Each structure stands twice: as C-alpha cells, then as structure tokens.
Amino acid sequence: MPAVIDKALDFIGGMNTSEPVPQSMDESTAKGILKYLNELGTPVSAADITARGDRDGWNAGFTQKVVGWAEKVGSGDHMLIKNPEYFSDYIREELRALV
C-alpha cells in the first residue's frame, strides 16, 4: 500500500470509528481525504479500506460508509461535502508530501 494511502487511513482511523454513522465533522474530513487522494492520482481502494477497518476494529457500518464514498469518488460521481473546512490544510500537506 502506498505511504500516502496508509497515512490517509491513519487520519480516518483517528476518527470515531466505533459508530456506524460518522459524525458530520468526520464525514466531511473523510470525504475530503478521499477526494484529495483521487486528485493526487492515488485513489484508495475498497479493499484497502476494508482491510484497515478489519485490522483496527472499525465498526462495520463506518467501514462501509467510507468504502461507499471511495467508490463514488473513484467513479467520478459528484460527492457533496457539507463542511469542506474540516479537511484541513495540515492534512492536505501531510498527504501531498507522501506522493
């Protein structure tokens, strides 16, 4: 797995992964991360997300939400990010440095 994807999944894993539905801030951040990875040319696969979720004990519903967003981004579908400000410049810079 590329380092940038590993780091992105670390950021997502730092969220409240124990609930089936992410909180609004976590949802916006995760969607921003997935969209940005795609823009960087390193989209994350459903298999990578599922493997990380299984390994780290994420709630299955949370994992499936993230997988669904990744698939939506990967297919080029429009994805609404309600609070894009939660996807911080810090995260963006950390990810960009690993590409």
Secondary structure as the mmCIF struct_conf table of DSSP 4:
data_model
#
loop_
_struct_conf.conf_type_id
_struct_conf.id
_struct_conf.beg_label_comp_id
_struct_conf.beg_label_asym_id
_struct_conf.beg_label_seq_id
_struct_conf.end_label_comp_id
_struct_conf.end_label_asym_id
_struct_conf.end_label_seq_id
HELX_RH_AL_P HELX_RH_AL_P1 ALA A 3 GLY A 13
TURN_TY1_P TURN_TY1_P1 GLY A 14 GLY A 14
BEND BEND1 MET A 15 MET A 15
TURN_TY1_P TURN_TY1_P2 THR A 17 SER A 18
BEND BEND2 GLU A 19 VAL A 21
HELX_RH_AL_P HELX_RH_AL_P2 SER A 24 GLU A 39
TURN_TY1_P TURN_TY1_P3 LEU A 40 GLY A 41
HELX_LH_PP_P HELX_LH_PP_P1 PRO A 43 SER A 45
HELX_RH_AL_P HELX_RH_AL_P3 ALA A 46 ASP A 56
TURN_TY1_P TURN_TY1_P4 GLY A 57 GLY A 57
HELX_RH_AL_P HELX_RH_AL_P4 ALA A 60 GLY A 74
TURN_TY1_P TURN_TY1_P5 SER A 75 GLY A 76
BEND BEND3 LYS A 82 LYS A 82
HELX_RH_3T_P HELX_RH_3T_P1 PRO A 84 TYR A 86
BEND BEND4 PHE A 87 PHE A 87
HELX_RH_AL_P HELX_RH_AL_P5 ASP A 89 ARG A 96
TURN_TY1_P TURN_TY1_P6 ALA A 97 LEU A 98
#
